[in-house]
Amino acid sequence: MEFAAELQASLQEFTASGIVEVRENGGRIAPFSGMSWEVRGDSAKPLLHLWSEQFNLTRRVIAITDHSDQRLALAVERFGRHKPDRLEFVRREFERGARQISHEQFRDRLVQLLAEQFPDQTVESLVVSADLEHSLSGNYARGILRRGSACVAVLAVPGGESSDVADNSLTFALLWMRGARESSRRGAVTGLRIILPKNACAAVAHRSRHSIQNSPWNSTSTTLNILEKIDPQRAGNLDAWLVPHRESEALLAQARSALDAIVAGAASRYFASCGAIPRSVAALSWPGVRALGQWPCLFRD
């Protein structure tokens, strides 16, 4: 039997019944249900095309490396790769929930981000399942990065989680680092890296200054495909900016005609400023009064 015909028959037999999902190099791609496929081209190295509304993949298949009741594994070639990749069809007992799928997709992307951002470190492990024995929640991805004999514990918060999950991440990160230190046999866990969604770092940065002063750590925020290091000394600020003096004077000069009419009766009790509020707003303040208008912006001393 030609290899293309063997591949066609194997796929038809394996996907005929049960719940099947597609994985590439160990990472989940998509459920096979609702997916179309075809085998075409060279009989010795045929092309396998898989597609659905959310997914499209084409690989050249060079061998069937495993065919059992639970798994059909293929060695496939991708353009620009020297070594074959692994494409698998894996049988499952039940369909994964949307949240579990989302967390696993986050884990797969995080592996790539860590490899890109920290090329001198190797991702030794990264999981998203709960570990009830050690009180570790499934809300977080946990892993180990290794560089030589030194390791760094990593805990990451997926996007879309509640603010409580992000705020509590430091507690679970410390639990994870302690467990990693106790179980590590191939090197010392010397640091902790916490990865948080963008704009969810303030509480963790504030607490970390008091709870892990003697432990090396850094926190980063994820936005699209970027990891940005956060300064814990500044992350607790709600906002901060500097307004050049010449801009302050220019803004007050523009507002002077409106200010004069307001302060004419009691000028000594009023103070006009634009240095402690956003640079595009002038403010008029006096003791005991709080009001807010379109212009000027009035606030209490």
C-alpha positions in Angstrom: 0.0 0.0 0.0 1.3 3.5 -0.9 2.0 5.7 2.1 -0.6 8.3 1.1 -3.3 5.6 1.0 -2.1 4.2 4.4 -2.2 7.7 5.9 -5.8 8.2 4.6 -7.0 4.9 6.0 -5.3 5.4 9.3 -6.9 8.9 9.8 -10.3 7.6 8.7 -10.2 4.7 11.2 -8.9 6.7 14.1 -11.2 9.7 13.8 -14.4 7.7 13.0 -15.6 7.6 16.6 -14.9 9.2 20.0 -13.5 12.6 21.1 -10.3 13.5 19.3 -8.1 16.5 19.6 -5.2 17.7 17.4 -1.8 18.5 19.0 1.5 19.7 17.5 4.8 19.3 19.3 2.8 18.5 22.5 0.7 21.7 22.4 -3.1 21.4 21.8 -4.2 23.0 18.5 -8.0 22.3 18.2 -10.7 19.6 18.7 -11.1 17.4 15.6 -14.9 17.6 15.7 -16.1 20.0 13.0 -12.8 19.9 11.2 -12.4 19.0 7.5 -9.3 17.2 6.2 -7.8 15.8 3.0 -4.6 13.9 2.0 -3.2 15.0 -1.4 0.0 15.2 -3.5 3.1 13.0 -3.5 2.3 9.4 -2.5 5.6 9.1 -0.6 5.4 12.4 1.2 1.7 13.5 1.0 0.3 16.8 2.2 -2.2 16.7 5.0 -4.6 19.6 5.1 -6.7 20.3 8.2 -9.2 23.2 8.3 -12.2 24.7 10.1 -13.6 28.2 10.6 -11.0 29.0 13.2 -8.1 26.8 12.1 -6.1 26.0 9.0 -3.0 23.8 8.9 -1.1 22.1 6.1 1.9 19.7 6.8 3.9 17.3 4.7 3.8 13.9 6.3 6.9 11.7 6.2 6.0 8.9 8.6 3.4 7.4 11.0 5.4 7.1 14.2 2.7 5.7 16.5 -0.7 4.2 15.9 -2.6 2.9 19.0 -6.1 3.0 20.4 -5.3 6.3 22.1 -2.9 8.1 19.7 -2.1 8.5 16.1 1.3 10.3 15.8 2.8 11.6 12.6 6.3 13.0 11.7 5.7 16.1 9.6 7.8 18.7 7.8 7.3 22.4 7.9 8.9 24.9 5.6 12.1 26.3 7.1 12.5 23.6 9.7 15.4 21.1 9.5 14.0 18.7 12.0 10.6 17.0 11.7 7.7 18.2 13.9 5.2 15.9 15.7 1.5 16.1 14.8 -0.8 14.0 16.9 -4.4 12.9 17.0 -5.2 12.0 20.6 -8.3 10.3 21.9 -10.0 11.8 25.0 -12.7 10.5 27.3 -14.5 13.8 27.6 -14.6 17.2 25.9 -12.5 20.0 27.5 -14.3 23.0 28.9 -13.8 26.4 27.4 -11.9 27.7 30.4 -9.5 24.7 30.4 -8.9 25.2 26.7 -8.2 28.9 27.2 -5.7 28.2 30.0 -3.9 25.6 27.9 -3.7 28.0 25.0 -2.3 30.6 27.4 0.3 28.1 28.6 1.4 27.3 25.1 1.8 31.0 24.2 3.6 31.6 27.5 6.2 28.9 26.6 7.0 30.8 23.4 7.1 34.2 25.2 9.5 32.9 27.8 11.8 31.4 25.2 11.8 34.7 23.3 12.2 37.0 26.3 14.7 34.9 28.2 16.8 33.1 25.6 19.5 32.2 28.1 17.0 30.2 30.2 15.3 26.9 29.4 11.6 26.3 30.2 11.9 23.1 32.2 8.2 22.7 33.1 5.0 24.7 32.8 1.6 23.5 33.9 -1.9 25.0 34.5 -3.5 22.2 36.4 -4.3 22.5 40.1 -2.1 20.8 42.7 -4.4 20.4 45.7 -1.8 18.5 47.7 0.3 21.7 47.9 -2.6 24.2 47.9 -1.8 25.4 44.3 -4.7 26.8 42.4 -5.5 25.9 38.8 -6.1 29.6 38.1 -2.3 30.1 37.4 0.4 28.7 35.2 3.4 27.5 37.1 6.8 26.5 35.8 10.6 26.5 36.2 13.2 28.3 34.1 16.7 26.9 34.3 20.1 28.5 33.5 22.9 26.1 34.3 22.5 24.9 37.8 20.3 27.8 38.9 16.5 27.8 38.5 13.8 30.5 38.7 10.2 29.7 39.7 7.6 31.3 37.4 3.9 31.9 38.1 1.7 33.6 35.5 -1.9 34.9 35.6 -3.9 34.3 32.4 -5.7 37.3 30.9 -9.4 37.5 31.6 -9.1 36.4 35.2 -10.7 38.4 38.0 -8.8 41.1 39.9 -8.8 38.8 43.0 -6.9 36.2 41.1 -4.2 38.7 40.1 -4.1 40.2 43.6 -3.7 36.8 45.2 -1.0 35.7 42.8 1.8 36.6 45.2 0.6 34.2 47.8 0.4 31.3 45.3 3.8 32.3 43.8 5.5 32.1 47.2 3.8 28.7 47.8 5.0 27.5 44.4 8.6 28.8 45.0 8.7 27.0 48.4 7.5 23.8 46.9 9.9 24.0 44.0 12.8 24.6 46.4 11.8 21.6 48.5 11.4 19.2 45.5 14.3 20.5 43.2 17.0 17.9 42.9 18.9 19.4 39.9 19.7 22.9 41.0 18.8 25.7 43.5 15.7 27.8 43.0 17.2 31.2 43.4 14.4 33.5 42.3 10.8 34.1 41.5 9.2 35.6 38.4 5.5 36.7 38.5 3.8 37.4 35.2 0.6 39.5 35.3 -1.9 41.0 32.9 -1.2 44.6 32.0 -2.6 47.1 34.6 -2.9 44.3 37.2 0.5 44.7 38.9 -0.1 47.4 41.5 -1.2 45.3 44.5 1.4 42.6 43.9 4.2 45.1 43.5 3.2 46.9 46.7 3.0 43.7 48.8 6.2 42.2 47.4 8.2 45.0 48.9 7.2 43.8 52.4 7.0 40.1 51.9 10.0 39.0 49.8 12.6 41.8 50.4 15.4 39.2 50.6 14.3 37.1 47.6 15.3 38.0 44.1 12.2 38.5 41.9 10.7 40.4 39.1 7.2 41.0 37.8 6.2 41.5 34.2 2.9 42.4 32.5 1.6 40.8 29.4 0.1 42.8 26.6 -0.4 41.1 23.3 3.0 39.4 22.7 5.1 41.6 25.0 6.6 41.1 28.4 7.5 44.4 30.2 9.5 44.4 33.5 7.7 46.3 36.3 9.5 48.5 38.9 8.0 47.5 42.2 8.9 50.9 43.7 6.7 52.7 41.2 4.0 50.2 40.2 1.8 51.2 43.2 1.4 54.8 42.0 -2.0 55.5 40.5 -0.5 58.0 38.1 2.6 60.3 37.8 3.7 63.0 35.5 5.8 66.1 35.2 4.6 69.4 33.7 7.2 71.8 32.5 6.9 75.2 34.1 6.5 77.0 30.8 3.5 74.8 29.9 1.9 75.5 33.3 2.2 79.3 32.7 0.8 79.0 29.2 -2.2 77.0 30.3 -3.0 79.5 33.1 -2.6 82.4 30.7 -5.2 80.8 28.4 -7.6 80.3 31.3 -7.0 83.8 32.9 -10.1 85.4 31.5 -12.4 82.9 33.0 -10.4 82.7 36.3 -10.5 86.5 36.8 -14.3 86.6 36.8 -14.4 83.8 39.5 -11.8 85.1 41.9 -12.5 88.8 41.6 -14.4 88.9 44.9 -12.1 86.9 47.1 -8.8 86.4 45.2 -6.8 85.9 48.3 -8.6 82.7 49.1 -8.1 81.0 45.8 -5.2 79.2 44.2 -5.0 78.4 40.4 -2.8 75.5 39.4 -2.1 72.9 36.7 0.9 71.2 38.3 -0.8 68.5 40.3 -3.4 67.3 37.8 -3.3 66.2 34.2 -1.4 68.6 32.1 -4.3 69.6 29.8 -6.5 70.8 32.8 -6.2 74.0 34.9 -7.7 73.8 38.4 -9.1 76.3 40.9 -9.2 75.3 44.5 -10.2 76.7 47.9 -10.7 75.3 51.3 -14.0 73.5 52.1 -15.5 73.3 48.6 -15.6 70.4 46.1 -17.1 70.8 42.7 -16.3 69.6 39.2 -17.1 71.4 35.9 -16.1 71.2 32.3 -13.7 74.1 32.9 -12.1 75.0 35.1 -11.7 71.8 37.1 -12.4 72.6 40.8 -11.1 70.5 43.6 -10.8 70.6 47.3 -7.4 71.4 49.0 
